[in-house]
Amino acid sequence: MLQDFYPIGILILIVTLLTAVVLVLSRLLGPYRPNRRKLMPYESGMDPIGPAVRRMPVKFYLTAVMFILFDVEVIFFLPWAVIMRRMGLFGLIEMVIFTAILLVGYAYIWRKGALQWD
């Protein structure tokens, strides 16, 4: 059973080593001349005004939640639709429960006003 995962482990090892090699070579061979101007935070070519850390509006959080809900919905609905007949009544009940959980998320987003385009 574990032998089936050897190729994935080897791929992860190769990618990790390659990433480390590229980062080290970039640091050793690439130009590195830091100065005060280059080390400043970049804000569209202008000097930053105010603190770098600001509170994010809740709308960004709600947009992320909406994206996750839509994404999860598509990821699970498509394979279910392909094998729906083989799963029978159990698959239908399972998907109804899943849809109900998603609807709770949609109701939360709707109630918070994330679906209104201002």
C-alpha positions as CSV (number, residue, x, y, z in Angstrom):
1,M,0.0,0.0,0.0
2,L,2.7,2.4,1.0
3,Q,4.6,1.6,-2.2
4,D,2.0,3.4,-4.2
5,F,3.0,6.7,-2.7
6,Y,6.7,6.4,-3.4
7,P,6.5,8.4,-6.7
8,I,4.6,11.2,-4.9
9,G,7.3,11.3,-2.2
10,I,10.1,11.3,-4.7
11,L,8.4,14.2,-6.6
12,I,8.0,16.2,-3.4
13,L,11.7,15.6,-2.6
14,I,12.8,16.6,-6.1
15,V,10.7,19.8,-6.0
16,T,12.0,20.7,-2.5
17,L,15.6,20.2,-3.5
18,L,15.2,22.1,-6.8
19,T,13.6,25.0,-5.0
20,A,16.4,25.1,-2.4
21,V,19.1,25.0,-5.1
22,V,17.4,27.8,-7.2
23,L,17.1,30.0,-4.1
24,V,20.7,29.5,-3.0
25,L,22.0,30.0,-6.6
26,S,19.9,33.2,-6.9
27,R,21.3,34.5,-3.6
28,L,24.9,33.6,-4.5
29,L,25.0,34.6,-8.2
30,G,22.4,37.4,-8.4
31,P,23.1,41.1,-7.7
32,Y,22.3,42.2,-4.2
33,R,22.8,45.8,-3.5
34,P,20.3,46.9,-0.9
35,N,19.8,50.5,0.0
36,R,17.3,52.5,2.0
37,R,15.1,53.2,-1.0
38,K,15.0,49.6,-2.1
39,L,14.1,48.3,1.3
40,M,11.1,50.6,1.7
41,P,7.6,49.1,1.3
42,Y,6.4,49.5,-2.2
43,E,3.0,51.3,-2.7
44,S,2.6,52.2,-6.4
45,G,5.8,54.1,-6.5
46,M,4.8,56.5,-3.7
47,D,6.2,56.9,-0.2
48,P,4.0,54.9,2.2
49,I,1.6,57.0,4.3
50,G,0.6,55.7,7.7
51,P,1.2,52.3,9.3
52,A,1.8,49.2,7.1
53,V,-0.7,47.1,9.0
54,R,-4.3,48.3,8.7
55,R,-7.6,46.7,9.6
56,M,-9.2,44.9,6.7
57,P,-12.9,45.5,6.0
58,V,-15.2,42.5,6.6
59,K,-16.2,42.6,2.9
60,F,-12.8,41.0,2.0
61,Y,-13.5,38.2,4.4
62,L,-17.0,37.6,3.1
63,T,-15.7,37.6,-0.5
64,A,-13.2,34.9,0.5
65,V,-16.0,32.9,2.1
66,M,-18.1,33.2,-1.0
67,F,-15.3,32.0,-3.2
68,I,-14.7,29.0,-1.0
69,L,-18.4,28.1,-1.0
70,F,-18.7,28.3,-4.8
71,D,-15.4,26.5,-5.2
72,V,-16.3,23.7,-2.8
73,E,-19.7,23.4,-4.4
74,V,-18.3,22.9,-7.9
75,I,-15.6,20.5,-6.8
76,F,-18.1,18.1,-5.1
77,F,-21.2,18.5,-7.4
78,L,-19.4,17.7,-10.7
79,P,-18.1,14.2,-9.7
80,W,-21.4,13.5,-7.9
81,A,-23.3,14.3,-11.1
82,V,-21.1,11.9,-13.1
83,I,-21.7,8.9,-10.9
84,M,-25.1,9.8,-9.5
85,R,-27.0,6.8,-10.8
86,R,-24.4,4.3,-9.3
87,M,-24.7,5.9,-5.9
88,G,-28.5,5.6,-5.7
89,L,-30.6,6.9,-2.8
90,F,-27.6,7.1,-0.4
91,G,-25.8,9.5,-2.8
92,L,-28.9,11.6,-3.2
93,I,-29.4,11.9,0.6
94,E,-25.7,12.7,1.1
95,M,-25.8,15.5,-1.5
96,V,-29.0,16.9,0.0
97,I,-27.3,17.2,3.3
98,F,-24.2,18.7,1.7
99,T,-26.4,21.3,-0.2
100,A,-28.2,22.2,3.1
101,I,-24.8,22.9,4.7
102,L,-23.9,25.1,1.8
103,L,-27.2,26.9,2.0
104,V,-26.4,27.8,5.6
105,G,-23.2,29.5,4.3
106,Y,-25.1,31.3,1.6
107,A,-27.7,32.5,4.2
108,Y,-24.9,33.8,6.4
109,I,-23.3,35.7,3.5
110,W,-26.6,37.1,2.3
111,R,-27.5,38.2,5.9
112,K,-24.2,40.1,6.2
113,G,-24.9,41.9,2.9
114,A,-22.0,40.5,0.9
115,L,-24.2,39.9,-2.1
116,Q,-25.1,43.5,-2.5
117,W,-23.1,45.4,-5.1
118,D,-22.6,48.9,-3.8
